[in-house]
Amino acid sequence: MDHKEPAFCTPLPDEAATQQLGMRLADQLTPGMRIYLTGQLGAGKTTLVRAMLNALGHAGRVKSPSYTLVESYIISRLYLYHFDFYRFKDPNEWIDSGFRDLFSGDAVCLVEWPEKALGFLPEPDLEISIAVESTGRCATLTAHGEPGKRCVSALKLQEGFS
């Protein structure tokens, strides 16, 4: 059953705004959360993930896992997996990858290009769609589960929306 909430849109006029959103999202991450990121190549998905990880205290390099498919991070109280399914040619590759178990524990799963594994991934708690616009970018956040709803509510409060 889909518990989708109305979308919340926030403008991202530059890279700094994308990084700021990532830092604010980092404060809302809870164990077991699944966040799916969509948008065209170069929209800022990896920049957003990098900002989240840096805000959590990761000091090392954060690269797109487009070739390795997944990078893992242990930061303080959280274990995070950063996935990138861009190179999948068929959704069945997700089954062959053996990632199913990684989505069933307490790890935070940050997934770029989830549509490439359509039909196999569990429902996200939060979807973030980044669209390129003439004035920069716009992030649309859609909550599906309770962790996603809490995250969106907190972001709305920070931005002065009710």
N, C-alpha and C positions, 0 to 999 in steps of 0.2 A: 504494500500500500504506500503510495507516494504522499508524504506530508509536506509538500512543497509550499513555501511561504512566498508572498509577493517579493519581487526583486527589488533590490536597493542599488541605485546607480550612484557612482561617485566619479567625478572628472579626474583625470590624471594628465595635467597639461605638460608635464615633463618627467624625466627619469627620477628626479628628487621626490615628486609626488608618488610615484610608484613605490619607491623605497619607503616612504613614510607610511603608505598603506601596509606594506609588508611588515613594518615594525609594529604597527597597531594590531595587525592580525596575529603576530607572534604572541602577544599578551593574552590572546584568547584560545590558544591551542590547548587541547586536553588530550590525554592518552586515548588512543583508539580512533581519533578523528580522521575522516577521509575528506580531502579537499581536492576537487578536480578543476584544472585550469584549462580553458580553451581560448583560442585566438589564433590569428594567422602567424606565420613565421615572423619573428622580430617584434611581436606585439608587446613583449615584456613579461612573459610568464616566468622565465628563469630569473629575471631581475627581481620579480616579486618574491620568489622562493629564496633567492640569495639574501634579500633584505630580512626575511623572516628568520633564517638561520643565523645571520649576523646579529640580529636583535636578541636572539636567544643565547648568544655568547660564543658562537662558532667563529674562531679566528682564522681558520684555514681557507683554502680556496673552495669555492662552490662553482662547479661546472655543470653544464647541461649533461645529463646522462643519456644523450641521444644515441651514443654508440654502445655504452655499457648497459643501457636500459634502466639501471637502478644504482643509486648511490645511497649509502646509509650513513647516518650521523647519530651519535649519542651525545646529547647536550643536557646537562643537569638532570632534570626529572623526566625528560622525554627521549624516546628512541624514535627517530624519523627515517622514513624511506622517501627518497625523491625519485620518482619514475618519469620516464619519457618514452612514450610509445610511438613517436613519430615514424620510426622506421618499420613498424608493423605493416605488412602488406595484406594480412588477413586477420580478423579478430581471433581466430583459432590459435594464433601464435601466443596469445596470452595464456591459454591452457598449457601449451607446450613449454612455456617459460617457467612454470612451477611457482608462480607468484601468489597463488590463491591463499596459501597459509600466511603470507605476510600481511594480508588484509584482515585476518581474523583475530589478531592479538591486540595489545595495548599500544602498538606503534602508531604514530601519525603518518598517514600516507598522503603525500603530495604528488598528484598525477598530472603531468602534461600530456596532452593529446589523448584523453580518455576515450574519445570517439573511435579511436583505432582498435579498441577492445570492446566495442559496443556489444551489449548483450551478455557479457561475461563478468564485468566488474560489479561489485556490490554497489548499492545506491550510495551516493556521497552524502556527507553531512552538509557540505557547502560546495556550491559551484561558483567559480569565478570566471567570467567571460570578459576578456579584454579586447575591445574593438579599437582599431586605429581610426581616428577622425582627423579632420583638417586642423583642429586646435590641439592635437595631442592624442590622448587615448581616453577611453571611458571604461571603467570596470563595473560590471553588473554582478552583484552577489546575490545568489539565490540559496536560501536555506532549505534543507530537506528534513533534517532530524533535529532533535533537541540541541545537540552541541552547535549545529549551524545556526539555529534560531538565536541562541545566546550570543554567539559571535556577531551576528548581524545587528542584534539589539544593542550590543555594546558599541559597535561602530557608529550606529545611528546616533546614540547619545553623545559620543565624542564629536560628531559633526553637527550637533545641535538639532537633530531631527527627533521626532517622537514616534 
